[in-house]
Each structure stands twice: as C-alpha cells, then as structure tokens.
Amino acid sequence: MRKRFFSGFGIAIITLAALCVVHAETDSHKKSPIYGVELPRQYRDWPLIAPAHEAAPFDELRVVLGNAAAMRAYRDNIRPFPDGAVLIKLAWQHVQSPDFKSASIPGDATTVQVMVKNSKRYAATGGWGYGRFIAGQPADEAQHQTCHASHAALVKDRDYVFTRLAP
C-alpha cells in the first residue's frame, strides 16, 4: 500500500513539474484578446533581426527580435515562415541624446508586439497570431483588430511580415 502511495505521489510530482515547465514558457499569464498570444519567456535574449525608426505619428525607435525558428527562416530565406516562428517588436519613444545632440536614444517603452506563426490555429489571418502589450498588459481588443489588416494590406506577399533581416 505504501509503495503505491509513493508511486502515485511521484507521478503527481512529475506531472506537476511538467506543467510548471510548460507554464514557464511565457513571462506573462496574460493573453492578447482575439489571438490568445502571450509574451514568450526571455524574449529579450533573442537575436536582433533589424532596428527601425518609425516617423510620425508614432516617432518611435524599434527593434525586432526573433526566436530560433524565425532566425533560421530569415537566414535561409524560407517563406512562408515555418510554424513556431515568433517575432517580437520592442518600441520606445524616440528622444534626442542629452550627451550627443545628433544621436537618438530610447525613451520610455511604448509597446511590445508579438507575431506567432501557427498555420492551423491562425489560418484566417495568414497563419499569424498577434499580441500587443503595454507595460506587460495586453492592449485592448480594438488595438488587436487592426494588426492583421495592416499586415494584409501592405505585406501579404512577404508572408505578412514587414521586417527584413538587417545586412
């Protein structure tokens, strides 16, 4: 009897540990409306795809990062992107450097935006799910409704991705 208890207890511990590992894949338990996208764990450690400056009305400095699947697709010129590719756009207010007048530096953070490729789950939006987060919280549903429309209108022929790999 005692042996069965510990065996069952051991299985429960292993199952709980597995759930914790799966749960730890994201930094936030908050999902974007519509798509259910979360911020991936440790995304700030991902490689740089490209920097950008977006002019008015946003006037932001931005960088796009990619996970291993996205980086492989960029480097090997694989389109459409494979399922599992994730792109992250970090954005900050564009401010003039107080130390070097001709330089720009990041000011306050504005958004973190996420694109997740899953051709089955997001078939209706070209295989991409979108998430926009402000101060770690998902933006409202109205902001998410515009995500795919802008990508579809301008870069559908590039698998809905604006960013090109920086040389």
Helices and strands as residue ranges (DSSP letters): H 2-23, G 43-45, E 48-54, E 60-66, H 68-75, E 86-96, E 104-117, G 123-125, E 128-134, E 137-138, H 141-145, H 147-155, G 156-158
